[in-house]
Amino acid sequence: MRVRTDVLHCLTALHSASGPVDEPLYPQMWTLIQFDTREFFNVLSLAFSDVGLTDVEKQGVVDILLRMMVDDPGFTQSQVTLRSAGAGSVVGLLEHLAHSFWSPQFA
């Protein structure tokens, strides 16, 4: 339980402990997304299916991912909009976010 909490806190940290002043928000999450977008979202999907994460924690991660997309000029409005994402389910939402992040800029 403690490991899960520590990992979640690390991923959702606004800044790293010793990062530069111009560090992007949520640097650990950006690093994992840029390293292997598909696998990051696969692991996130597995974590979301785990009964150990609360709905509030899941929503917090989704909110951060959406904030990252809104704040990054590399994303188009259609990538950020969830109207066709099947957002009624966590899996549909994660698939939409993964597809939006999985682009040549992160390949």
C-alpha positions in Angstrom: 0.0 0.0 0.0 2.8 2.4 0.9 4.6 1.7 -2.4 1.4 2.5 -4.4 1.0 5.7 -2.5 4.6 6.7 -3.0 4.5 6.0 -6.7 1.3 8.0 -7.1 2.7 10.9 -5.2 5.9 10.8 -7.4 3.9 10.8 -10.6 1.5 13.5 -9.6 4.2 15.8 -8.2 4.0 19.3 -9.7 7.8 19.6 -9.7 10.7 17.3 -8.9 12.7 18.0 -5.7 15.8 19.3 -7.4 14.5 20.3 -10.9 15.5 23.4 -12.8 13.4 26.5 -12.6 12.1 26.1 -16.1 11.1 22.4 -15.5 7.7 21.5 -17.0 4.8 20.7 -14.6 4.6 17.0 -13.7 8.1 16.2 -15.0 8.0 12.5 -13.9 4.8 11.9 -15.8 6.1 13.7 -18.9 9.3 11.6 -18.8 7.4 8.3 -18.7 5.0 9.5 -21.5 7.9 10.5 -23.7 9.9 7.3 -23.0 7.1 4.9 -23.9 3.6 6.4 -24.3 1.9 3.1 -25.1 3.3 1.3 -22.1 2.7 4.2 -19.8 -1.0 4.1 -20.6 -1.1 0.3 -20.4 0.3 0.4 -16.9 -2.0 3.3 -16.0 -4.9 1.2 -17.3 -3.8 -1.7 -15.1 -3.5 0.6 -12.1 -6.9 2.0 -12.7 -8.4 -1.5 -12.7 -6.8 -2.2 -9.3 -9.2 -1.9 -6.4 -6.5 -0.1 -4.3 -6.9 3.2 -6.2 -9.8 5.4 -5.1 -12.0 7.2 -7.6 -10.6 10.4 -6.3 -7.0 9.3 -7.0 -8.0 8.1 -10.5 -9.8 11.4 -11.2 -6.7 13.3 -10.0 -4.5 11.5 -12.5 -7.0 12.1 -15.4 -7.2 15.8 -14.4 -3.4 16.1 -14.5 -3.2 14.4 -17.9 -5.9 16.7 -19.3 -4.1 19.8 -17.7 -0.9 18.7 -19.4 -2.7 18.5 -22.8 -4.4 21.9 -22.3 -1.2 23.6 -21.3 0.9 22.2 -24.1 0.6 24.0 -27.4 1.4 20.8 -29.2 -2.1 19.4 -28.7 -5.0 20.4 -30.9 -8.5 21.1 -29.5 -9.8 17.9 -31.0 -7.2 15.9 -29.0 -8.2 17.5 -25.8 -11.9 17.3 -26.4 -13.4 14.1 -25.0 -16.8 14.1 -26.7 -15.9 11.1 -29.0 -13.7 9.4 -26.5 -16.1 7.0 -25.0 -15.5 8.9 -21.8 -18.3 7.1 -20.1 -15.7 4.4 -19.1 -12.3 4.7 -17.6 -10.9 2.4 -20.4 -12.4 4.6 -23.1 -11.0 7.7 -21.5 -7.5 6.2 -21.1 -7.6 5.0 -24.7 -8.5 8.5 -25.9 -5.7 10.1 -23.8 -3.2 7.5 -24.9 -4.1 8.1 -28.6 -3.8 11.9 -28.0 -0.4 11.6 -26.4 0.9 9.0 -28.8 2.0 11.2 -31.6 5.3 11.8 -33.5 6.3 14.4 -30.9 6.5 11.6 -28.3 7.7 8.8 -30.6 
